[in-house]
Amino acid sequence: MQTKSHSLLGKIKSFFVRLKRGVHRFWAWYKHLYSGQPWWKKTIVGILSFFSLLLIYVIAVMTNFLWLFGKSPSLSEIMHPKNPSASEIYSADGQMIGRYYNENRSPVPYDSINKVFFEALVATEDERFYEHHGIDYQGLAAAAKDALLGHPRGASTITQQLVKNMFRVRTQYGTGLLGKIPGVRILIMKSKEMIIATEIELTNSKQDILRMYANTVDFGSNSYGIKTAAKTYFNTTPSKLKTEEAAVLVGMLKATNAFNPRINPKRSLARRNTVLEKMCARKFLTRQECDSLKQLPIELKFTIEDPTDGLAPYFRQAVADYLKKQLPDLDLYTDGVKVYTTLDAKMQQYAEEAVREQMKVVQRNFDVHWRGLGEPWRDEEGKIIPRFIEDIAARSDAYKQLAARYPNNPDSVNYYLNKPHKVKLFGYDGAKEEEMSTMDSIRFMVKFMHAGFISMEPNTGYVRAWVGDIDFDAWKYDKVRSMRQPGSTFKLFVYSAAMESGLIPSDSRKDEYIQMEVYDKIKKKDVIWRPHNANGRFSNANIPLRAAFARSINTIAVRLGQEMGIKNIIRTAQDMGIKSPLENEPSLALGSSDVNLLEMVNAYCTVANDGEHCDPIVVTKILDQRGNEVYIAKPDNKQVLSYQSAFFVQQLLKGGLTEPGGTSRTLNQYTFGDTDWGGKTGTSNNHSDALFIAVSPKLVVGAWVGGEYRSIHFRTGALGQGSKTALPMCGNFIYDLMRDKAFQKYHAK
């Protein structure tokens, strides 16, 4: 080991000795070039030496020699730059329904931008743009002269500005070991910008550089690129920009806030006129045109685009979450892809209208229901829950910020939580601002009832409409995906398992008193469970399964659950589309385990599709910026119920509308005679959750209604049942849809 170590040290020592000798020899040779030589030879040697050292420095910076200069973009990255771009999401009928972005940017080609923008840009930012190759040496010399005279100014070319915008050399790339030396960091960054600018000029045309610049520059107000800026400030497109509008946008590039026409209209006007004068000086405008344009006011049509604006915000968020799991390498917020979805824009509008109109009725009934009875946050025994509002407040962002600001000082936190201030509150007539404390605003907002709604094609799994709640700005939590008890809608799986076992709708079971011993996980002991029917009575009669399902008789569902076996019912539910974990307990037959509306509607689709299950599909394809397909949906249908069993369950669902006492009979007033509809209502034990799912051969529709918290609900009575809250929502949607000739394909027997 010692021999090898000595050998290595010897080699290193020998290397440095040879290196030292080489440096001495080179220096002796280099001095010889000057010694005794005429001045002109010395001048030539000096010039050649300067350019040689410059070349060595450039290569060292580009290669990050000995980690001295930090990493730089590769030539491949420079030739094929990737800039953050907004992704667009489209409905099935080709309507853009929203965008995903961190920086609101949508690139456009060169010929889609009015040439006056480029004329204004060149005249103002880089008058020798078409003469230089990335670095304006004349401009550098003039800037150096002005700096010596005490008037410092920039001398960056458009190409150098593009480097800053596109590659963010000053933030994304380091400056290596030398960058730690004061004053050297800025020199290295400037060097990199100049080197990359030269590389860009060598690999791109002037038109390409102008196009890239226009698409990357920040125009303020979260508008990146010319397309977004034209829309934000003038509600127009780049191709339709007027000369005076282009001058305003170019004028902002000097300082986006200082010359923003919305924030500083007078300064923006003066700066616009400066740009027009520069265009005139460069002969892009005649003197008459310039003077005429300078007299015009800035006609601002300012509109800030919000990512949540547009149709179906809950659906768009669901798509983003879905793609994050399916395509983890795809970044919707920077990759600029086009996402084509299954959503039908017109059907979505019908759905949103149906939800909003029905929820006005539900809210009015809820307010009347609780008027004079105190606060609606009650436990199972009807007692007001202590500290209910306080516990909600403790989970809020406002509380967390105050707790961080006043640690170990609960009095201050409590003071500010109860101090009135302007708050934005939801209202069915529009959002409103009120002077109210945080605590009072919570008391106000929790009294609203909420809804989730979805429609899906059973044979494809295509989601055609998705409403996650009554207002996305007020409540971001999506009720289509929220976990709640399904109530009697879960009986579908009990009866499906029964049909699979060989029973038929005409078979009967006795409606009678049942009691059984079950384990109570809260009390942690065995207790006697006595399921009861909604009317509190037992007929003690044998009732056909078709009628029992239609009338939603609990005792028969529980009896069937025991006959089929809860494990078998769980397996049936999972085969039909339930993804949520289900508890192996007798009450499962009545919907005691939490599921979400999306999977329930999908499971009902399995019945409508003759027993063939297809997972929900929200995205059909995704195209990248070059139009290449990066994703395409591949349905995976699977027969999970026999055709006969599915047919029998279809008859059970239709019985809800036709059987005497059927809980879904009121749906008949919304439907058309040329289409077979079936349905099932569901209401959880304490009226916290109310559901309805309507089924036809070509469309399944589902709705959920309830409070934001389970302890906020109708106390008792018909007002909180699925037939009174969720069913009319589905009914109004079905009525509007089926009378629209554009949706004739959904009419079917």
N, C-alpha and C positions, 0 to 999 in steps of 0.2 A: 504493500500500500504506500509506504514512504517513497519507494522508488518511483511509482507512478505519479505521486504528488510532486516530487522534485522535478520530474520530467515535464509536467504541465506548466509549472512555474517557470521552468527554463525556457519553454517555447514562448510563453507570454513575454518574458523579459527580452528574448531574442527579437520578437516582433516589434516591440517598442524601440529597441536599438536600431533596427533596420529603418523604422519609420522616421526616427530622428535623423538618421543619415540621409534619407531621401529628401526630407524637408530642407536640410542644409544644402544639399546639392542643387535642389530646385531654386532656392533663394540665391545661391551663388550664380546660377545660370541667368536668373531673372535680372540681377544687378548688372550682369555683363551686358544685357540689352541696352542699358542706359549709359554705362561708363564710356566716356569718350565719344558718344554718338552725337550727331548734329540734332538741332532742336526739332526738326520735322520728324525724324525717326522716333525721338522721345514722345512726340505728340501722338504718332500712330500707335506706338506701344501702349501709351496711356489709355487711348480710346479703346483699343482691343482688350486691354486689361479690365477696363470698366465693364464692357459688355460680357466678357467672360465671367467676371464675378457676379454680374446680374443674372446670367444664365444659370450659374451654379446655385445662386440664392433661390431662383424660381424653382429649379428642380428639387432643391432641399425642402422648400415649402410644400410643393405638390406631393412629395413622397414622405413628408413628416420625418425627415432625416434625424435619426437618434432621438425620436420623440420630442424634438425641440420646438416644433411649430404646430402640433395638433393636427387632427384628421381634417381632410378636405373632401368635398364631393368627388366621386370617381368620374372618369370621362363618360362612362355609361349613364350615370345619373344626370350628368350635364346634357347629354344628347337626348335622353328620354326622361325629362323631369316629371316628377309627380307632385302636384300641388293639391292641397286639401280642397275638395269640391263637394257641393251639396248633392245628396242623392235624392232622386225624385220617385215618388210612389204614385202609381196609377191604378185607377179602378178598372174593372173588367171591360167597361165600355169606353176606355181610352181617355178618361178625364183625369188630369193630375189633381190628386186630392191632398197633397202635402209634400214636404221636403224634410230631410234629415240633414242637419249641419251643425258644426261648431263655428265655422266661418261661412257666412251666407254667400256662396260663390257658385256660379254656373257658367263654365267657359262657353264662348261662342267663336265661330270661325272669323277670320279676318274680313271676308267680304260681307259679313253680317253686321259690321260696324260702319257707321257713316264716316267717310273719309275726313270730314271736318274735325272729328275728334283727334285723329292722328296729326292733322295739320296744326291744331291748337297745341297738341302735346309737344311736337317737335319744335315749334316756334317758341314755346315757353321754357321747356325743360332741357332741350339739347339741340341748338340750332345747327350744329355741324354733325348731326346724327348720321346723315348719309355719306359723310366724308371720312369719319374715323372708323377704327376697327375695335371699338370697345372702350378705348381710353382717348380722351380729348386732351392731347398734350398742350395745345394752344390755350385751352380753358384752364388747365392746371397752372400754366405759367401766369395767366392773368389773375387767377385766384391767389397764387403765391405773392404776386405784386401787391394786390389789394390787402392781403394779410399784413404785409410789411408796413403798409400805410395806415393800418389800424382799422380796416374795413373787411374783416374775414367773411368769406362766403364759400358755399359748396361748389364743387366742380365735377360732381358725379354725372356721368352720362346716363342716358335711359337704360343702357345695357347694364351699367353698374347698379342702378336702382333696381333693375330686374333681379340681379343677383341677391340683393338684400331681401326682396320680397319672396323670391322663390326658394332660396337655399338657406336663408336665415343664418348666415355665417357667424353672426355675432351672438347667436343664442344656441344654435344646434351643434356647432362645431367649436372645439376648444382651440387654444393658442399654444398648447404645449408647455414645455418647461420654460422657454424664453418668455412666454406670456406672463409669467409671474413677476417679471422685472417691470417696475413702474415705467410707463411711457412706451414700452416695447409692444405691449398688447395691441394698442391701436394701430401701430405700424404693421404688425402681422395681419390683422384683420383687413386693413386697407390693401395690403399686398394680395391677400387671397381674393378679395373682391375684384381687383384689377386682373389677376390671372384668370379667374373664372369668366370674367367679362370677355376677355380675349378668346378663350376657348369657345364661348357661346357664339361669338362673331364668326369664328372659323367653321362652326358646324351648323349654323342657321342663317337663313336669309334675313334681310332687314324686315320684311313683312312678318316673318315668324316671330322676330324679336318684339315688334310692336304688338302683335296678337297676344303673345305671352304676357307682355307687360300689362296690356289692357285687362286681361283676365285675372291678374294676380293682385293688382294694386288695391290698397285699402282706401275707400272713399268716406270712411266714418259712418256712424249710425249703423254699425254691423252690416255694412254693404261692401262686399269684396268683389272686385271685378266690375267691368263696365255694364254687364247685363243687369246685375242687381242694383247698381247705382242709378241707372236710367229709370228703373222701375221705382226705386225708393224715392228719388227726388222729383221726378217728372212724370211718373206713371206712364212711361213709354218704353220702347225697345231701342237697342243700340242703333239699329238701322234707321230709325225715325228721329234720332236726336237732331235738334236744330242747332245752328251754329252758336247761338247765344247760350244754349243749354250745355253744349260741349265745353264752352269756355268756362262756365261755372264749375263743372266737374274738374277740368284741368287746373283751374285756379285753386281748388281745394287741396291739391297734391302738395302744395308748399306747407300747409298746416291744416289738417282736416277739421279741427275744432275752431281754430281762429277764423277760417274762411268758410265755415259751414253756413249755407244760406238760411237754415232754420234757426240756428243759434245766434249768428251774427250777420243779419241780412245786409246791413250797410257796408261792412267790411267785405262781404262776399261780392256785393255789387261793384265795389271799387276794384277788387281783385279781378273780377270778370272783365272789366273794361281794360285792365292792364293786359290781360291775355289777348283781347281783341286787338289792342294796339300792336302787340308783338306779331300777331298774325298779319296785320296790315304791313308791318315793316318787312316781313318775309314774303310779301306779295301773295299771300293766301287770300287776302281780302283787298278790295279797292278802298280808297279813302272814303268814298261815299258809302259803301257798305258798312265799313267800320263805324263811321259816325252815326249812321242810322241805327245800327244794332246797339250802340252804347246808350241810345235814348230809351230803349225798352226796359221795363221793369223785369225783375226775376219772377216769372210765373211758377211758383213752387206748387207741386202737387205731392206733398210729402206723405208717404205711407210706409210705416215700419212693418215688415213681415215678421210675424211671430211663428215659431215652429209649431205651436199648437193651433194656429189658425187653419181653417179649412174643414173639410168634411171628415167625419169619423175619427176624431183624435184618439179615442180609446182603442180602436182597431189598429191605427197606425202604431201605437205604442206596443200593442200585442204582436204586430208584425216584427217590430224591432227586436223584441224579446225572443221571438221565435227564431229569427235569423241569427241572433247571437249564439244560440245553442246549436243550430244546424250548421252554420258557417262561421266558426270562431275566427277564421282568418280575414273575414270580410268586415271592414269598418264602414258602416252606413254613413257615418258622420264626416268622412273624409274621402271616400273612394269614388264618389260621383257616379254611382250606378243608377240604373233605372229598374225599379221594382214593380212588376206587374202582378196585381192581386186578383182575388176572386170577387171582391166587393163590387156590387152593382150600385152606382152612384144614385140613381133614381130610387131604387129600393131602399137605400140607406136614408134618403130624405123622408120617405114614407115612414120608416121605422122611427126616426128621430121625432117626427111630428106626432106619431102615435104615442110614444113614450111621454113626451112633454104634455100633451093634452090630457092623457089619462092620469098622469101624476098630479096635475092641478086638482083633479077630482079627489084623488086619494088624499092629498095634503089637506084639502078643505074638510074632508070627512074626519081626518085624524085630528085636526085642530078642534073641530066641533066635539069629537069624541072625548077629548081631554079637558074641554073648557070647564073650569070650575072644579076640576078634580085634582088639581095640583100638578106636580111634575110627572112626566111619563116614564122616567127611569125607575123601574120597579123590579123587584126580585120575583121569584116564582110564587111567593105568597102575597104579592101585591104591595109590599112595603117599599117605601122610597129607599133607594140605595144611598147610604151615607158617603160623602166625599166623591160622588160620581163625577161631578164637573171638575173638582180639584185634581182627581187622578188623570183625567183627560188633559188638563192644563199642564200637569207635570211631564207629560210625554210630548208636549208641543215644542217647536223650535224657539218660540218666544221665551218659554220658561228656561230652556237650556242656555240661551244667550244671557238671560238675566242671572242665572245661577253662576255662570262663568264670570260675569261682571261683578257680582256681589257674593263671592264665596263666603260661606259661614255667616251669612247675613240674611236670614229668611224674611225678616221684616221689610227690608228694601225690595226683595223679590216680590213679596206680596203687595207692597205699595204700588209698584209699577204694573203688576198684573191687574190691579183694580183701578188704575188711573185711566180716565177717558181719553181717547185719542181717535183720530179718523181711521175707520176700518171699512173695508169693502165687503159688502154682504150680498149674498145671492138673493134674487127675487124673481118670481115668474114674469114680472113685468120689466125685468132688466136689473142688472147689478146696481147697487146704490151705496153711497158713502154715508156713514153715520158716525156721530160722536159717541163712542162706546168703549168700555174697558175690554181687555182681552177676555176676562172671565165672562162678561155679559155676552160678548160675541160668540163664545163657545156655547153658552146656554141657548142663544138664538139659533145657531147653526145645527145643533144636534137634534133639534125638534123636526127637522125635515125628514120626510120619508124618501127612500131611494129605490132605484130600479136597475135592472139589467135586462137586455133584450138581444136575441140573436135569431137569425134565420139561416137555414142550411139546406142544400140540395142533398137528398138521401143517396142518390145513385153515384154522385161524384165526391161528396164531402165538401164541396165548395161552400164557403161562408159568404153569403150574399148581403147580409146586413148585421151590424154589430154596434150596439149602444151600451156603453159601460156604466152610464149613470145619467143624471139629469143635466149636469153641467161640469165640463172638464176643468174649467178655471177654478171652480169652488171645491171640487172633489176629484182628486187624481186617481183614487183607488177604484179599479175596474171591477164592477159587480158581476160581470160575465165570468170572471175568473176567481171571484171571491168564494171562500169555502163556507157554505151554509147548509142547513138541514133541508133535504128535498121533500120531506113530508110524504104524502101519499103518491107523489109521482114515482117514488122508488118502487111502488107495488108492481110496476111494469116488469121488473126482474123476477119477482115472486111468481107472477102469472106466466112469464115466459118459460121459467124453469118447469112450471106445472104442465104447460103445453108440450114441452120437450119430453116430459115423463110419460106422456100418453093421454093426459086429460084433454077434454074438449070443452068449449064454452058452455055447452048445455049441461055438463056435469054440475052437481050441486054440493054445497057444504052447509052446515048448520050455523046460523048466527046465534051464538049462545055465550053466556058468561064464561070467561076463562081466567084462571089464575095459575101462576107458576113461580117457582123459586128462581131468582136470578141474583147475580152478585152485583152489588152496588159499589162502584169504584170510589165514589165520593165518601160514602159512609164506611167503606171497607168491610162489608159484611153481606151475608145473604139476606135478601128481602123478598117479600111477596109482590109480584108484579101483576096488576090487573088491567089489561088493555081494555079501553072502552071505545064505543063508537062516538061519532061527532054529536049525535043527538042524545047521547047518554042512555040509550035504551037498547035492549036485545029482543029480537022478534021470536027467538027460539024456533025459527022455521028453517027448513032447507031451502036455500036460495041458489039458483043457477049462477055459475061463476060469471057469466056475462053480466047479469044484473048486479052481482056483488062488486065487480070491478067498476061498473058504471056508477053505482051509489057509494063507492069507496068505503065498504064495510070493513072496519079494522079487524074485527074478531076473525073473520074468514081469512083475511090476509095473514094474520098471525098463525092460524091453524095450518094454512098451506105452507107457510114458512117452516113450521115444524115437520110437516110431512116431507117436504123436499129436502130439508136440511140446510141450515144457514150457510155451511161451506159451499154447497152446490149453488146457492143463490149468489154468493160472492163470486164464484167462478163464472156464472152466467153473466153477471153485471160486468165483470172485467172483459169477458169475450165481446160484449156488446159495445164497449167503449169507455167504461169507467176506469180512470187511472188512479184515483185517490184511494188511499188505504181504507178498507172497510172492516168494522169490528164484528167479530163472531159472537153475536148476542141476539136473543129473540126479537128485541125491539128493532133490529135492522129491517125487518119486514115492513115497518111503518116509517122507514127513512130516518133513523136516528143518527147515522154516520154522515159527517160533512162531505159534500161533493161540490162541484161547481156547475153552473148553468151550461157552460160549453160542453162538458162531457155528458151531461144529461140529454141535451138536444142531440148530440152525436149518437148516443145510445138509442134514442127513439128513431133516428134515421135508419138504424139497422133493421128495425121492424118494417118501416116503410119500404126499405130496399129488399124486401122478401128474404130477410135473414142474412144478408150479405153486409159485412161491416167494412167501412172505409174511414180511416182517420180524417179529422178535419183538415182541410187544405185552405190556407190563406194566401199563399203565393204560388203563381203558376210558373213564372220564370224571372230571371234577373239578367240584365245586359250590362256589360262594362261600358266604359266611355267610347270604346271603338265599335260597339255594337255586337260584341261576342257574347254568347250565352255562357254565363258562369254558374247558373243553377236552373234546373227545370224540374218541376214537381213530377213525381212518379207515384201515382196512386197504388196502394197495396190492398186490394179488396180480398176479403176472406169470408167464406160462408161459415157463420157461427151458430145460426139457428136453421133448422130444416125449413124448407119452403112451407110445409104444412103448418108447423108451429108459428111461423111468422104470419101466415094467413089468419090463423085463429086469433092471434094477438091483435091483428088489424081489426078483426070483428069486435074484439073487446073494446078497443079504442073508439070505434064507431058507435058502440053501445052507449058511450058516455053522452052522445048527442041524441040518441033515439030511445033509450030505455027510460021508462017512468022513474023519476027520481034521480036521473043521471046528473052528476055534478057539472057536466060540460054542456048541458042543453042550451044555455043562452048563446053559445057560439053560433047556433043556427041562424040567428038574426043578422050575422055578418057575412055568411057564406053564400055561395051560388050553387044552384041545383045541379050544375054540370060537373061538379067536383066532389069526390068523396073526402070528407074530413072526419077525423076522430080527435079525441083529446083526453087529457087527464089533468085534473086539478091536484094541488098539494098544499097543505097548510101544516106548519110545524105545531107541536103540542101547545105552545104558549102564544101562537100567532106572531112569532118573530119573523117567520118566513112564509111567503105566499107565492106559489108558482102555478103556471099553466103551460102546458106544452100541447100544441096543435099539430096534427099529422095529416098529410095528404100524400098521394103517390109521388109527387114531384117536389114537395117543399115541406120542411118541418120548421115550426116557429115556436120559440120558447121565451117566457118572461118570468122574472123574479121581482118581487116587491117586498121591502122591509126597511127597518131602521138601520142607521149606520152601525149601531151597536145592538146586540140581541136583546138587551134589557129595555129597549125603546120599541114599543109595539102596541097595537090595539089590545085592549084587555081581553075582551071576549066578543062573541057575536059575529054576525055575517060580514060586517064591514072589513074585517081583516082577512077574510078567506080568499083563496086563490081565485074563486069564481067571481069575486067582486072587485078584486084589485088587478090581478095579472091577466085574467081572461079578456076583459074589454080592451086591454092594450094589444093583445094578439089579434083580437077581433077587428079593431079599427085598422090595423095594418093589413090584414087579409082583405078587408073590404076595399080599401084604396087600391091595393095591388091587383085584385082580381077584376076590378072594373076598368083597369087600364089596359088598353088593347096591346100595348107594348109587351105585356107579360102573359099573352095568350097561352104560351107554352106550359104554364103552370096549372092550367085547367085540365083535369084528368080524372077519370073514374078509376 
